[in-house]
Amino acid sequence: MAHIILQAPRLMAADIERLAAVACADGVQEMTPTAYRLLNVDADARDEVMSMAQAARIDAAWLDTVHRLADCKVLAMDMDSTLVNIECIDEIADAVGRKAEVAAITEASMRGEIKDFAESLTRRVALLKGVPESALDAVFTQRLRLNPGAEKLIEGVQSHGLKTILVSGGFTFFTERLRRGLMLDEAHANTLEIVDGVLTGRVLGDIVDGAAKARHVQALAQSLGATPEQIIVLGDGSNDLRMMALAHYSVAYRAKPVVRAQAHFALDVSPLDAVLNWFRRQH
């Protein structure tokens, strides 16, 4: 029988009871003050329960089986607006007064309105020509913050033996610092060309787009013999969809509608470490 994990910063007893009744749950189990499990729910009620939960601003995860976290092998994450709180390219553009112009292209790309990510990135990076490298450092130290629950999620999966990979359409300047700081196994992103301490407005090498993200995740999964049921992927924009399609645990984090519609799971209100509550955590 299936279970539903309900999570929100403030879970109201009335909402839990209402959802349990509609789901015909055999019981309700408190996991933490912000997470409850509905036990042995009715599969026929799935659509109604999930819709009700979303309307009540509750993250609901439908689990046909609750697997052990240690049975998973890969956690893959997007960076901008998923692992971290900002779109790095937009904040770099702010240094030269072009944030609105760059952010508009970023938004259109993430919503899937600009289909060619490489074109979108090339256009945005061109607008960064002349930005001093010191501006990137200022973005990292002053503006970039991990999203709530990021460290707990990463520490949690690492303690159960999962490999961690950061795959970003952003820039190695940021991903490499995050890889080292969080002790991630891999990080892949685009390299900004910098000459004499100034951005040239160009990207070096092949652009990491949605297809490249998926290739990096797939390569790691294949090296570990990981099946889709052993892969967790978190993303928020349309260029994350291909790598999310590789995972049973495809997670839309504060995501664009096109992404949320295709993901198996969504975190609209809960922190990133809410993912851990979908699994049994004994080794």
LINQUI-V497366 format. One line per field, one symbol per residue. ss: DSSP state (~ for helix, > for strand, _ for the rest). psi: psi as a letter, one per 20 degrees, with the letter a starting at -180 (. if undefined). burial: 1 if it has 9 or more other ideal C-beta (glycine too) atoms within 8 Angstrom, else 0. A space follows every 10 residues. Layout:
ss: ???
psi: ???
burial: ???
//
This chain:
ss: _>>>>>>___ __~~~~~~~~ ~~____>>>> >>__>>>>>> >_~~~~~~~~ ~~~~~___>> >>>____>~~ ~__>>>>__> ___>___~~~ ~~~~____~~ ~~~~~~~~~~ ______~~~~ ~~~~~~____ _>~~~~~~~~ ~~~__>___~ ~~~~~~~~~_ __>>>>>>>> >~~~~~~~~~ ~~___>>>>> >>>>>__>>> >>>>_____~ ~~~~~~~~~~ ~~~~___~~~ >>>>>__~~~ ~~~~____>> >>>___~~~~ ~~__>>>___ _~~~~~~~_> ___
psi: qqqpppqqhn pphhgggghh ghilqhrppp grijpqpppm rohijggggh gggghjlpop opohporphi irhpopqrfp jfhriroghh hghhhkkkgg gghgggghgh ijhohohggg gggghhijpi pqhhhghhgg hhhpqqqpig hggghghhij jqqpppoqjc qhhghhhhgg hjlqhqppaq oppppkjppi jqppaqpnah ghghggghgg ghhikprhij pppprirhji hghhiipgmp ooolrqhhgh hiqhqqnhiq rhihhhiiqp jq.
burial: 0111111100 1000111111 0110100100 0001111110 1000110011 0111010111 1110001011 0111111111 1111011111 1111110110 1110110111 1101001001 1111111100 1010110111 0001001011 0111011101 0111111111 1111111110 0101011111 1110000110 1010001111 0111011101 1001010001 1111111111 1111111011 1110110111 0110111111 1111111110 100
//
